[in-house]
Amino acid sequence: MALIPVTRAIAIDEREIAESFTRASGPGGQHVNTTDSAVLLRFDVGGSPSLPEAVKLRLAVLAGQRL
């Protein structure tokens, strides 16, 4: 189990982060014929046992509907 440090007091287990790979979107141009990829990271703030409730609430306010 590897921990990702967030602050001195908070660390997130790497298993709490899900990653997936996709083709990146964006405008064409000079590199229009190359394959661009992107990594999508997902983290369940509400379901995380690593975050204190106060941090979860603050993240919910900051993220708004994007959460």
MDAnalysis code that builds the backbone (N, CA, C; Angstrom):
import MDAnalysis as mda
import numpy as np

u = mda.Universe.empty(201, n_residues=67, atom_resindex=np.repeat(np.arange(67), 3), trajectory=True)
u.add_TopologyAttr("name", ["N", "CA", "C"] * 67)
u.add_TopologyAttr("resid", np.arange(1, 68))
u.add_TopologyAttr("resname", ["MET", "ALA", "LEU", "ILE", "PRO", "VAL", "THR", "ARG", "ALA", "ILE", "ALA", "ILE", "ASP", "GLU", "ARG", "GLU", "ILE", "ALA", "GLU", "SER", "PHE", "THR", "ARG", "ALA", "SER", "GLY", "PRO", "GLY", "GLY", "GLN", "HIS", "VAL", "ASN", "THR", "THR", "ASP", "SER", "ALA", "VAL", "LEU", "LEU", "ARG", "PHE", "ASP", "VAL", "GLY", "GLY", "SER", "PRO", "SER", "LEU", "PRO", "GLU", "ALA", "VAL", "LYS", "LEU", "ARG", "LEU", "ALA", "VAL", "LEU", "ALA", "GLY", "GLN", "ARG", "LEU"])
u.atoms.positions = np.array([
    [0.855, -1.181, 0.000],
    [0.000, 0.000, 0.000],
    [0.898, 1.239, 0.000],
    [0.851, 2.004, -1.087],
    [1.619, 3.238, -1.173],
    [0.710, 4.416, -0.860],
    [1.223, 5.348, -0.084],
    [0.462, 6.534, 0.277],
    [0.975, 7.733, -0.508],
    [0.050, 8.554, -0.953],
    [0.378, 9.782, -1.662],
    [0.205, 10.930, -0.675],
    [1.293, 11.610, -0.299],
    [1.165, 12.708, 0.668],
    [0.432, 13.907, 0.058],
    [-0.511, 14.443, 0.825],
    [-1.254, 15.634, 0.412],
    [-0.807, 16.812, 1.267],
    [-0.792, 16.615, 2.568],
    [-0.260, 17.583, 3.522],
    [0.581, 16.794, 4.518],
    [1.122, 17.469, 5.510],
    [1.878, 16.745, 6.544],
    [1.002, 15.775, 7.310],
    [-0.285, 16.081, 7.424],
    [-1.194, 15.256, 8.224],
    [-2.091, 14.338, 7.398],
    [-2.158, 14.540, 6.080],
    [-3.080, 13.776, 5.237],
    [-2.311, 13.079, 4.120],
    [-2.604, 11.784, 3.945],
    [-2.059, 11.008, 2.839],
    [-3.180, 10.134, 2.285],
    [-3.209, 9.967, 0.983],
    [-4.253, 9.198, 0.308],
    [-3.646, 7.893, -0.184],
    [-4.335, 6.799, 0.065],
    [-3.907, 5.500, -0.448],
    [-4.025, 5.536, -1.970],
    [-2.995, 5.075, -2.668],
    [-3.018, 5.124, -4.127],
    [-4.159, 4.303, -4.723],
    [-4.673, 3.327, -3.982],
    [-5.802, 2.524, -4.474],
    [-7.104, 3.306, -4.507],
    [-7.147, 4.496, -3.897],
    [-8.351, 5.327, -3.922],
    [-8.466, 6.119, -5.224],
    [-7.420, 6.109, -6.026],
    [-7.414, 6.860, -7.281],
    [-7.530, 5.879, -8.436],
    [-8.529, 6.092, -9.297],
    [-8.721, 5.252, -10.478],
    [-8.209, 6.017, -11.693],
    [-7.482, 5.331, -12.543],
    [-6.967, 5.980, -13.744],
    [-7.466, 5.248, -14.976],
    [-7.700, 6.018, -16.022],
    [-8.052, 5.436, -17.314],
    [-7.397, 6.298, -18.391],
    [-7.213, 5.698, -19.552],
    [-6.523, 6.373, -20.643],
    [-7.480, 6.554, -21.807],
    [-7.343, 7.680, -22.482],
    [-8.238, 7.999, -23.582],
    [-7.490, 8.837, -24.604],
    [-8.087, 9.010, -25.741],
    [-7.512, 9.919, -26.736],
    [-7.853, 11.338, -26.340],
    [-6.883, 12.202, -26.408],
    [-7.086, 13.601, -26.031],
    [-7.809, 14.327, -27.150],
    [-8.716, 15.196, -26.772],
    [-9.405, 16.016, -27.766],
    [-8.774, 17.391, -27.793],
    [-9.059, 18.101, -28.814],
    [-8.518, 19.442, -28.931],
    [-8.458, 19.851, -30.385],
    [-8.037, 21.071, -30.632],
    [-7.988, 21.549, -32.004],
    [-6.891, 20.843, -32.798],
    [-7.049, 20.807, -34.113],
    [-6.022, 20.258, -35.000],
    [-4.869, 21.238, -35.098],
    [-4.099, 21.079, -36.096],
    [-2.978, 21.991, -36.266],
    [-1.744, 21.236, -36.692],
    [-0.622, 21.672, -36.233],
    [0.650, 21.129, -36.671],
    [0.766, 19.625, -36.399],
    [0.224, 19.150, -35.306],
    [0.348, 17.742, -34.932],
    [-0.956, 16.977, -35.157],
    [-1.694, 17.334, -36.198],
    [-3.027, 16.777, -36.419],
    [-2.986, 15.282, -36.718],
    [-1.903, 14.754, -37.251],
    [-1.850, 13.343, -37.616],
    [-1.183, 12.463, -36.553],
    [-0.897, 12.999, -35.401],
    [-0.303, 12.203, -34.337],
    [-1.394, 11.767, -33.370],
    [-1.134, 10.736, -32.619],
    [-2.093, 10.266, -31.614],
    [-1.741, 10.890, -30.287],
    [-2.634, 11.669, -29.743],
    [-2.444, 12.277, -28.439],
    [-3.304, 11.527, -27.434],
    [-2.739, 11.235, -26.302],
    [-3.481, 10.506, -25.280],
    [-3.581, 11.348, -24.017],
    [-4.534, 10.998, -23.202],
    [-4.760, 11.704, -21.944],
    [-5.025, 10.672, -20.854],
    [-4.734, 11.042, -19.639],
    [-5.016, 10.193, -18.484],
    [-6.127, 10.861, -17.681],
    [-7.166, 10.113, -17.386],
    [-8.258, 10.603, -16.546],
    [-8.081, 10.005, -15.156],
    [-8.071, 10.853, -14.141],
    [-7.964, 10.393, -12.760],
    [-9.279, 10.653, -12.042],
    [-9.750, 9.662, -11.325],
    [-10.993, 9.797, -10.557],
    [-10.708, 9.492, -9.094],
    [-11.308, 10.309, -8.230],
    [-11.134, 10.162, -6.793],
    [-12.470, 10.428, -6.127],
    [-12.954, 9.487, -5.345],
    [-14.239, 9.607, -4.656],
    [-14.025, 10.333, -3.335],
    [-14.238, 11.640, -3.347],
    [-14.013, 12.459, -2.157],
    [-14.904, 12.001, -1.012],
    [-16.178, 11.838, -1.285],
    [-17.126, 11.463, -0.232],
    [-16.870, 10.088, 0.353],
    [-16.346, 9.172, -0.440],
    [-16.116, 7.817, 0.021],
    [-14.705, 7.553, 0.527],
    [-13.883, 8.567, 0.537],
    [-12.490, 8.379, 0.940],
    [-12.357, 8.288, 2.463],
    [-11.763, 7.208, 2.964],
    [-11.506, 7.125, 4.400],
    [-10.283, 7.939, 4.823],
    [-9.528, 8.447, 3.854],
    [-8.286, 9.168, 4.142],
    [-8.501, 10.640, 4.476],
    [-9.640, 11.187, 4.069],
    [-9.882, 12.620, 4.261],
    [-10.776, 12.886, 5.459],
    [-10.410, 13.845, 6.294],
    [-11.305, 14.263, 7.387],
    [-12.575, 14.904, 6.819],
    [-13.647, 14.845, 7.581],
    [-14.930, 15.397, 7.117],
    [-14.815, 16.880, 6.763],
    [-14.048, 17.649, 7.517],
    [-13.906, 19.082, 7.229],
    [-13.288, 19.306, 5.853],
    [-12.350, 18.469, 5.476],
    [-11.707, 18.584, 4.162],
    [-12.696, 18.201, 3.063],
    [-13.481, 17.158, 3.297],
    [-14.488, 16.747, 2.319],
    [-15.495, 17.867, 2.067],
    [-15.937, 18.521, 3.134],
    [-16.897, 19.613, 2.991],
    [-16.286, 20.785, 2.219],
    [-15.042, 21.107, 2.523],
    [-14.372, 22.213, 1.836],
    [-14.210, 21.897, 0.349],
    [-13.827, 20.679, 0.028],
    [-13.700, 20.282, -1.379],
    [-15.039, 20.349, -2.104],
    [-16.116, 19.973, -1.417],
    [-17.446, 20.012, -2.024],
    [-17.837, 21.448, -2.361],
    [-17.502, 22.380, -1.476],
    [-17.810, 23.784, -1.727],
    [-16.969, 24.312, -2.888],
    [-15.681, 23.984, -2.896],
    [-14.793, 24.468, -3.949],
    [-15.142, 23.899, -5.310],
    [-15.487, 22.613, -5.377],
    [-15.758, 21.959, -6.646],
    [-17.152, 22.241, -7.174],
    [-18.101, 22.472, -6.284],
    [-19.471, 22.744, -6.708],
    [-20.050, 21.558, -7.466],
    [-20.628, 21.805, -8.633],
    [-21.280, 20.755, -9.416],
    [-20.287, 19.830, -10.116],
    [-19.021, 20.217, -10.154],
    [-18.020, 19.358, -10.795],
    [-17.682, 18.138, -9.946],
    [-18.092, 18.147, -8.692],
    [-17.781, 17.032, -7.785],
    [-18.690, 15.853, -8.046],
])
